[in-house]
Amino acid sequence: MTLKKSFHLGLLPRIIIAIILGIVFGLFLPKGAVRLFVTFNSIFSNFLQFMIPLIIIGLVTPAISNIGQGAGKLLLITVLIAYCDTVFAGLLSYGTSVSVFPKLIGGTSAESIAEFENLEPFFTIQIPPMVDVMASLVFAFTLGLGMAFFGSPHLNKFANEFKDIVVKTIEVVIIPLLPVYIFGLFLSMTHTGQVMHVIKVFISIIGVIFLLHIFLLVFQYCIAGGIVKKNPFKLLGKMLPAYFTALGTSSSAATIPVTLNCTKNNGVSDEIAGFTVPLCATIHLSGSCLKITACAVALMMMQGMQFDFWMFLGFIMMLGVMMVAAPGVPGGAIMAALGVLATMLGFGEQEQALMIALYITMDNFGTACNVTGDGAIALVIDKMFRRS
């Protein structure tokens, strides 16, 4: 009897292959063929804009409700620490980005990109959203808090089933089509001559963000080590199995068993580890917030879009909330963030497509940063509630 192993190519390799093929085919495909993919991108982008408010309602509503249902001091403090750390990561990323990226990106940004020809789709299909992004956010918060307060089993069941529909749509429609979308984007950019500048910027951004991830983890464990009075580098070293597992799986949820074991090896009690690690796998996405913020700053500089600190402060604070609702699928965080990128930073179709490509290229490292940071939060919570 012969056993056949099914081969599954992950999202990151597919995105990288799509970028490479887009660049290669863009060098010789005729304009008409390129416009076919521009047409697909136009339709897919309209569908994505339609889905964004539904993604917000489907993910944020049960997330707010579930946090409220478990009301208690332990939960409240864990959520507060996770949120503050996520916002800090975004502010760290913003400060570093505005200091470093102007030198890396240079002056050939919006002006040079604007000189290139923009290819038009053969036709477009307008799919207007049922509700705008801000209205969906307010509705999701109102409904989620109301469900938590009244404990309505019927509304909770409906919200969770709607969340399942949204997550399934992301998994079986949006995520599988993303490589085609990215292929079309890089095909068009290569055909119009923009791609080499964009690739150069991408490589620079990825290097800076990787170094920021390392700094953030060292900072988190220095704080946690100081609180529990242990060597932060030894604590961080014991979390490396979780870090490398997350690199391989690109999933916080799939890494939970390893993260739990590493956290317990750092001396955290079974009860606190069993509570904080699964919770933080959902609500603590400091690495993702850091990555999204840096990518957003870089792309706004490239496109010549105006921004300031106060705009990004509001964006980062809202992004910290959206990260709570990010689904546990590769690329889920950027899907949840598209709404605030559009409404608060003014990102259009091209900026959103570049954000998706850039984000997913580093998805594994962001997830690894997220789960490793969960161990630092567990140490602090354990000190507050078990060792005081």
Summary of the structure (lengths in Angstrom):
residues: 388
radius of gyration: 21.3
end to end distance: 59.8
largest distance: 69.8
contacts: 1373
relative contact order: 0.17
helix: 80%
strand: 0%
